[in-house]
Amino acid sequence: MGKNISLQKMSAAKEKDESLVPTVREVQQKFADLLGHNNEVTWDLLSASQQHVLEAKLSQLHCHPRMLHWIWSNRMYSNGQCLSSLFFVMLVDNVYDLKMAEQSRSWRLYPVFRCRRCVDETGKASNINCCMSYVTQYTTSNSWKVLLAHNGFGSGLLVTPDLGVYKQVDGQVELKSYSNTEILFPEKVDLPITPESLKKASNMTIKHIKHQIQSENPFFAIPIPVYEFCDCEKMLNVILMPGSTQKSCDVADLSDSLVIFTNNINNSRLGALMKSNNNDPSILVNQQRAMWDKIAGESIRIEDNVHLIRSGNGVPTKAKLDKILQHVDSKRKQRKKRMEPKNRENTPIALPEMLSIRVKGEDINLREFGTVLKEHIASLESFDILISSMSEHLEVDTFKLIMQLTQTFVENVREEMCQILKYYFSTESILYQIILCISKHHPNWNFNEIEEQSSNILRRVRMFFASTAPNSRTEFLKKCEYCVGYYDKCRLT
């Protein structure tokens, strides 16, 4: 009798654990909410200087270094810029009916990057029926058909958004299932994301300890724990399995891992907000929807409302930005404390109506630089990093001048550039490029010199954004023999 009761308890516990695991459809719906926008094609754009953002994404997924090379080499088809989009393929090997695969709670999850190759017609964004490349941890494929035939994921049923595009109809993601007979590559190490690995990530299971030799002291090695999961699995456990016990994901873990969804390396504010609200994944979903809605609204306004391109703002961490500006202030070491922005709101979505910052003892109300500047801030955290670092290193008049230059560009140049480039770029990306331009061409940061060269600074920043166009010049486009689109190959540097 006692044995039967024990077996019943074990069975009940197992059923409870399984009920915490989302189905394949539920997982893909979460990803669709984060990575897609209604029924439209979405892309992430990185300039040639923003490889580190892609590296940060791949490092979270513990992808093989060749995956970076395969994705980055596709820049030849997008004018030297990286135009890609992350989606996930799920493999089910415990059911054999295609109609039942979406309801399975036993799955393996694999990241795949979709890269643009052709454009639908001269000068416009790529069409869903045009050629694309698909990059996995194991293969690179020049078409969807090739990906389905040779992917290295193993035998089972594949459940994925069609063509790697997260389309939603009435809020429900469209999925397709395929029978996969591909044999696992014998030379590969198969480390998919699974419900079991997510559970291990939540419990911080250490696989082994490795020792890393320090370059400055070759006789000293630092022990580093190696876990049985990739870095982002702690975050994915929060996003995909919110009902499970989360022991491991502190704010730093969560913030760093969010880069795979946000296209932004600065996510501390967002991570802290999620953590303070019991790891509520809707905070991230709402931020992503707000961003895509803003891009979609801009896309419709410039009459290119089919394909949405989200660009990386390029803003580095606070420490790296300080290095760019630290030589400006020769008296920085005499300062006893940092000047921080006042009246910040703990929200990742919108800039507060009232925001002021203290610069060398003077309060500056940022509202004086116009509403358009505020409306086009995509990442409040990146914007905060920029203005707080500026407030620490620049004099009041220089701070105001740079903000005025940003306002001028946003109000008078940005509209024209959006029409030409066919993608949305933010206030903080403009502000950062102005800082870089001054740092490079006016390293003394002399106020009179910067003011005198204001027109040249704006011209150089305009030229920078013009160089980030992912669409090839129309005179170089060739008709693709495989699809309805056009393509051009550029030389990568």
C-alpha positions as a printed Julia matrix, in Angstrom:
493×3 Matrix{Float64}:
  0.0    0.0     0.0
  2.79   2.39    0.97
  4.61   1.6    -2.26
  1.52   2.43   -4.33
  1.09   5.78   -2.53
  4.74   6.57   -3.2
  4.34   5.74   -6.9
  1.22   7.91   -7.07
  3.1   10.83   -5.53
  5.96  10.39   -7.96
  3.52  10.26  -10.88
  1.71  13.37   -9.64
  5.03  15.21   -9.24
  6.06  14.22  -12.77
  2.75  15.44  -14.18
  3.19  18.74  -12.32
  6.69  19.2   -13.73
  5.47  18.43  -17.25
  2.6   20.9   -16.89
  5.17  23.65  -16.31
  6.73  22.93  -19.7
  5.1   24.99  -22.47
  4.03  23.32  -25.69
  5.87  23.88  -28.96
  3.17  26.31  -30.08
  3.32  28.24  -26.8
  7.09  28.61  -27.12
  6.89  29.78  -30.73
  4.13  32.22  -29.81
  6.44  33.83  -27.22
  9.17  34.14  -29.82
  6.71  35.59  -32.33
  5.68  38.24  -29.79
  9.33  39.16  -29.26
 10.81  38.85  -32.74
  7.94  39.5   -35.14
  5.35  42.15  -35.88
  1.91  41.14  -37.1
  2.12  39.86  -40.67
  5.24  41.77  -41.68
  8.82  40.81  -42.47
 11.26  42.08  -39.83
 15.02  42.56  -40.05
 17.84  43.56  -37.73
 20.39  45.89  -39.3
 23.99  46.17  -38.1
 26.56  48.39  -39.76
 30.02  47.09  -40.62
 31.33  48.54  -37.34
 28.73  46.76  -35.18
 29.95  43.19  -35.43
 30.26  43.13  -31.63
 26.46  43.2   -31.3
 26.13  40.03  -33.36
 29.02  38.48  -31.44
 27.19  39.25  -28.19
 24.05  37.52  -29.46
 25.93  34.42  -30.6
 27.99  34.21  -27.41
 24.76  33.99  -25.43
 23.73  31.02  -27.55
 27.19  29.38  -27.39
 27.22  29.15  -31.16
 30.23  27.95  -33.12
 32.55  30.76  -34.35
 31.87  29.74  -37.96
 28.25  30.82  -37.46
 29.46  34.4   -37.04
 31.51  34.1   -40.23
 28.59  32.67  -42.21
 26.17  35.4   -41.1
 28.67  38.23  -41.47
 29.73  37.12  -44.96
 26.16  37.64  -46.2
 26.84  41.37  -45.98
 27.99  41.14  -49.59
 24.29  41.06  -50.57
 23.26  44.08  -48.45
 25.78  46.75  -49.39
 28.24  45.8   -46.65
 25.68  45.93  -43.85
 24.46  42.9   -41.91
 20.75  42.34  -42.45
 19.52  39.28  -40.59
 16.77  38.05  -38.31
 16.72  35.43  -35.56
 14.09  32.71  -35.39
 13.9   29.29  -33.75
 13.37  25.81  -35.14
 11.89  23.24  -32.77
 12.4   19.51  -33.21
  9.97  16.98  -31.74
 10.9   13.3   -31.69
  8.17  11.79  -29.49
  5.22  12.12  -31.9
  4.82  11.17  -35.56
  1.68  13.05  -36.53
  2.44  16.48  -38.04
 -0.81  17.83  -36.61
  0.19  16.84  -33.06
  3.73  18.22  -33.13
  2.69  21.72  -32.02
  1.17  20.32  -28.8
  4.25  18.4   -27.7
  5.95  19.35  -24.43
  9.12  17.46  -25.3
 11.24  19.45  -27.73
 14.68  20.6   -28.78
 15.22  24.24  -29.68
 17.73  25.53  -32.24
 18.49  29.16  -33.18
 18.6   30.01  -36.88
 19.5   33.31  -38.54
 17.74  34.36  -41.74
 19.88  36.65  -43.94
 18.72  38.73  -46.88
 20.11  38.02  -50.37
 17.72  39.57  -52.9
 15.45  42.62  -52.99
 11.95  42.53  -54.4
 12.55  45.37  -56.83
 15.09  48.1   -57.34
 15.89  49.95  -54.16
 13.31  48.38  -51.85
 13.44  45.91  -48.99
 13.5   42.18  -49.61
 10.35  40.26  -50.43
  9.39  37.13  -48.52
  9.47  35.19  -51.81
 13.02  36.28  -52.61
 16.2   34.3   -51.96
 17.45  34.17  -48.39
 20.3   32.44  -46.59
 19.71  30.39  -43.44
 22.51  29.93  -40.93
 22.42  27.35  -38.14
 25.09  26.2   -35.7
 25.99  23.46  -38.15
 25.16  24.57  -41.7
 24.59  27.5   -44.01
 21.87  27.09  -46.65
 21.1   29.27  -49.65
 17.38  28.45  -49.6
 14.57  27.25  -47.34
 14.37  23.99  -49.28
 18.05  23.26  -48.66
 17.67  24.07  -44.95
 14.83  21.58  -44.61
 16.83  18.9   -46.42
 20.2   19.43  -44.72
 20.16  20.96  -41.25
 21.88  18.47  -38.96
 19.19  18.71  -36.26
 18.44  14.98  -36.26
 15.33  12.97  -37.13
 11.89  14.01  -35.95
  9.3   16.66  -36.75
 10.41  20.27  -37.31
  8.03  23.04  -36.23
  8.99  26.48  -37.45
  7.58  29.73  -38.79
  7.37  29.41  -42.57
 10.51  30.72  -44.3
 11.77  31.83  -40.88
  9.29  34.73  -40.7
  7.18  35.11  -37.56
  3.82  36.07  -39.04
  0.79  36.5   -36.79
 -2.85  36.53  -37.82
 -5.25  37.82  -35.17
 -2.43  37.52  -32.64
 -1.68  33.86  -33.4
  1.63  32.82  -34.91
  1.53  30.82  -38.15
  3.59  27.61  -37.94
  4.45  24.79  -40.31
  5.57  21.26  -39.48
  7.91  19.14  -41.57
  9.17  15.58  -41.3
 12.94  15.7   -40.79
 15.01  12.65  -41.65
 18.37  14.4   -41.39
 20.97  12.36  -39.49
 22.91  14.11  -36.75
 26.33  15.22  -37.93
 28.8   12.76  -36.37
 31.47  15.39  -35.77
 29.25  17.93  -34.04
 28.5   18.47  -30.38
 24.73  18.65  -30.11
 23.75  21.13  -27.4
 20.15  22.12  -28.11
 18.01  24.12  -25.71
 15.52  21.78  -24.06
 13.08  21.91  -21.13
 15.66  19.89  -19.2
 18.49  22.32  -19.95
 16.28  25.26  -18.94
 15.63  23.54  -15.63
 19.36  22.95  -15.13
 20.02  26.61  -15.89
 17.57  27.66  -13.18
 19.45  25.51  -10.67
 22.98  26.56  -11.73
 24.28  23.05  -12.41
 28.07  23.17  -12.82
 29.44  20.75  -15.39
 33.11  21.3   -14.62
 35.7   23.94  -13.74
 38.14  25.29  -16.29
 41.2   27.38  -15.51
 41.98  30.43  -17.61
 45.58  31.65  -17.81
 46.0   35.4   -17.37
 48.1   37.13  -20.05
 49.64  39.52  -17.54
 50.62  36.66  -15.23
 51.09  33.31  -17.06
 51.72  31.53  -13.76
 48.28  32.44  -12.42
 45.05  30.8   -13.57
 41.54  31.83  -12.59
 38.99  29.03  -12.02
 35.89  29.55  -14.16
 32.77  27.4   -13.74
 31.37  25.83  -16.91
 27.65  25.14  -16.8
 25.53  22.54  -18.56
 23.7   25.23  -20.52
 24.36  28.29  -22.63
 24.27  31.74  -21.04
 20.88  32.76  -22.39
 19.11  29.69  -21.02
 18.78  31.35  -17.62
 16.94  34.18  -19.33
 14.93  31.86  -21.57
 13.82  29.97  -18.48
 12.32  33.26  -17.25
 10.69  34.0   -20.61
  9.43  30.54  -21.57
  8.77  28.9   -18.21
  7.71  31.68  -15.81
  6.0   29.22  -13.5
  9.23  27.39  -12.71
 11.49  28.17   -9.78
 14.13  30.64  -10.88
 17.19  30.56   -8.65
 20.01  31.58  -10.92
 19.09  34.54  -13.08
 20.25  37.7   -11.34
 19.93  41.12  -12.93
 23.34  40.95  -14.62
 22.61  37.53  -16.17
 19.2   38.66  -17.36
 20.42  41.99  -18.76
 23.32  40.52  -20.72
 21.16  37.77  -22.22
 18.43  40.14  -23.42
 20.71  41.2   -26.28
 19.46  38.25  -28.34
 16.04  39.93  -28.51
 16.74  43.66  -28.25
 19.57  44.31  -30.73
 21.01  46.51  -27.98
 23.89  45.67  -25.63
 22.61  48.05  -22.93
 19.77  46.28  -21.13
 20.47  46.79  -17.42
 17.43  49.01  -16.88
 15.15  46.53  -18.66
 16.64  43.58  -16.77
 16.24  45.34  -13.42
 12.63  46.26  -14.2
 11.79  42.67  -15.11
 13.54  41.34  -12.02
 11.73  43.78   -9.71
  8.42  42.59  -11.17
  8.95  38.89  -10.45
 10.64  38.18  -13.78
  7.53  39.28  -15.67
  8.23  38.5   -19.38
  5.42  40.82  -20.51
  7.7   43.77  -19.73
 10.11  42.63  -22.44
  7.27  41.78  -24.83
  5.68  45.21  -24.34
  8.99  46.96  -24.96
  9.55  45.0   -28.17
  6.03  45.67  -29.42
  6.41  49.38  -28.68
  9.65  49.46  -30.65
  8.23  47.57  -33.63
  5.09  49.73  -33.59
  7.28  52.84  -33.76
  9.27  51.41  -36.66
  6.09  50.27  -38.42
  4.53  53.72  -38.08
  7.61  55.3   -39.6
  7.72  52.67  -42.34
  4.12  53.37  -43.33
  4.78  57.09  -43.38
  7.67  56.67  -45.84
  5.52  54.37  -48.01
  7.49  51.19  -47.4
  5.15  49.38  -45.04
  5.94  45.77  -45.88
  9.36  45.18  -44.34
 10.55  46.53  -41.02
 14.22  47.16  -40.31
 15.45  47.65  -36.75
 18.92  49.18  -36.61
 21.42  48.89  -33.78
 22.08  52.28  -32.19
 25.76  51.48  -31.68
 25.88  53.04  -28.21
 28.54  51.2   -26.17
 28.62  50.55  -22.46
 29.08  53.45  -20.04
 32.7   52.44  -19.37
 33.61  52.47  -23.07
 31.89  55.78  -23.65
 33.76  57.28  -20.7
 37.03  56.28  -22.38
 36.01  58.23  -25.48
 35.25  61.35  -23.44
 37.58  61.11  -20.44
 40.43  63.11  -22.0
 38.02  66.05  -22.47
 37.97  66.91  -18.79
 41.48  67.35  -17.42
 40.1   67.99  -13.94
 38.03  64.81  -13.85
 40.15  63.25  -11.11
 39.41  66.19   -8.83
 35.71  65.5    -8.98
 34.41  63.82   -5.84
 31.23  62.37   -7.3
 29.59  61.77  -10.64
 26.8   63.96  -11.94
 23.82  61.77  -12.72
 20.59  62.63  -14.59
 17.72  63.61  -12.31
 14.05  62.68  -12.46
 14.65  59.4   -14.31
 11.68  57.12  -14.62
 12.18  53.38  -14.24
 10.68  52.54  -17.63
 12.25  51.16  -20.78
  9.54  52.33  -23.12
  9.08  56.11  -23.15
 11.06  59.17  -22.17
  9.48  60.98  -19.2
  7.73  64.27  -19.88
 10.1   65.99  -17.47
 13.78  65.07  -17.58
 16.64  67.28  -16.46
 20.31  66.73  -15.96
 22.89  68.57  -13.91
 26.01  69.66  -15.78
 28.8   71.41  -13.86
 26.32  72.71  -11.31
 23.69  73.85  -13.81
 20.34  72.11  -14.3
 19.48  71.61  -17.96
 15.93  70.71  -18.93
 16.13  68.39  -21.93
 12.66  69.45  -23.09
 14.21  72.62  -24.51
 15.69  70.52  -27.33
 12.3   69.76  -28.83
  9.63  67.08  -28.87
 10.86  65.42  -32.08
 14.15  64.54  -30.4
 12.23  62.9   -27.56
  9.79  61.06  -29.81
 12.54  59.21  -31.66
 14.4   57.85  -28.64
 14.28  54.07  -29.02
 16.33  53.05  -25.98
 16.02  55.27  -22.93
 18.89  53.39  -21.34
 21.29  54.15  -24.2
 20.16  57.78  -24.21
 20.8   57.98  -20.45
 24.3   56.54  -20.93
 25.1   59.22  -23.5
 23.82  62.25  -21.6
 25.2   61.1   -18.24
 28.66  60.57  -19.69
 28.47  63.93  -21.46
 27.46  65.62  -18.21
 30.52  64.22  -16.45
 33.07  65.25  -19.05
 31.78  68.28  -20.98
 31.27  71.92  -20.08
 27.74  73.3   -20.08
 28.05  75.2   -23.36
 29.56  72.19  -25.15
 26.85  69.9   -23.77
 24.13  72.24  -25.01
 25.79  72.65  -28.41
 25.91  68.88  -28.98
 22.28  68.55  -27.99
 21.4   71.39  -30.38
 23.28  69.63  -33.19
 21.33  66.46  -32.43
 18.08  68.42  -32.45
 18.97  69.98  -35.81
 19.74  66.59  -37.35
 16.6   64.96  -35.97
 14.34  67.76  -37.12
 15.91  68.65  -40.48
 18.01  65.75  -41.78
 16.58  62.57  -40.33
 13.36  62.71  -42.4
 15.31  62.91  -45.65
 17.6   60.05  -44.6
 14.67  57.81  -43.68
 13.2   58.34  -47.15
 16.52  57.37  -48.75
 17.6   54.54  -46.47
 14.15  53.02  -45.9
 14.79  52.22  -42.25
 14.22  53.76  -38.83
 17.14  55.18  -36.87
 16.91  56.72  -33.45
 17.85  59.89  -31.6
 20.48  58.11  -29.53
 22.2   56.73  -32.63
 22.44  60.28  -34.03
 23.75  61.69  -30.75
 26.38  58.95  -30.52
 27.61  59.53  -34.08
 27.93  63.27  -33.39
 30.08  62.48  -30.34
 32.26  60.11  -32.38
 32.63  62.67  -35.17
 33.75  65.41  -32.78
 36.1   63.02  -30.98
 37.75  62.09  -34.28
 37.89  65.44  -36.1
 37.99  67.89  -33.17
 39.82  65.97  -30.42
 40.55  69.11  -28.39
 36.81  69.58  -27.9
 37.22  73.33  -28.25
 33.78  74.92  -28.09
 34.48  77.64  -30.64
 35.94  75.12  -33.08
 32.98  72.76  -32.72
 30.51  75.62  -33.17
 32.36  76.91  -36.23
 32.44  73.41  -37.77
 28.84  72.53  -36.94
 27.8   72.26  -40.58
 30.7   69.94  -41.38
 29.91  67.79  -38.36
 26.31  67.37  -39.48
 27.49  66.65  -43.03
 29.87  63.92  -41.82
 27.17  62.32  -39.68
 24.82  62.4   -42.65
 27.48  60.68  -44.75
 27.87  58.01  -42.08
 24.17  57.14  -42.13
 24.16  57.19  -45.93
 26.92  54.56  -45.83
 24.73  52.23  -43.76
 22.11  51.75  -46.47
 21.45  47.99  -46.83
 19.92  48.47  -50.28
 22.27  48.38  -53.24
 22.3   51.18  -55.77
 19.71  50.45  -58.44
 22.17  50.67  -61.34
 24.12  47.68  -59.97
 21.18  45.34  -59.33
 20.91  42.18  -61.42
 17.82  40.03  -61.93
 17.99  36.85  -59.85
 17.56  33.64  -61.84
 15.92  31.84  -58.93
 13.34  34.32  -57.59
 11.38  37.46  -58.47
 13.98  39.71  -56.91
 17.26  41.41  -57.74
 20.68  41.2   -56.14
 24.13  42.72  -56.17
 27.41  41.64  -54.6
 29.71  44.16  -53.0
 33.31  43.72  -51.96
 33.65  43.3   -48.19
 36.44  45.07  -46.35
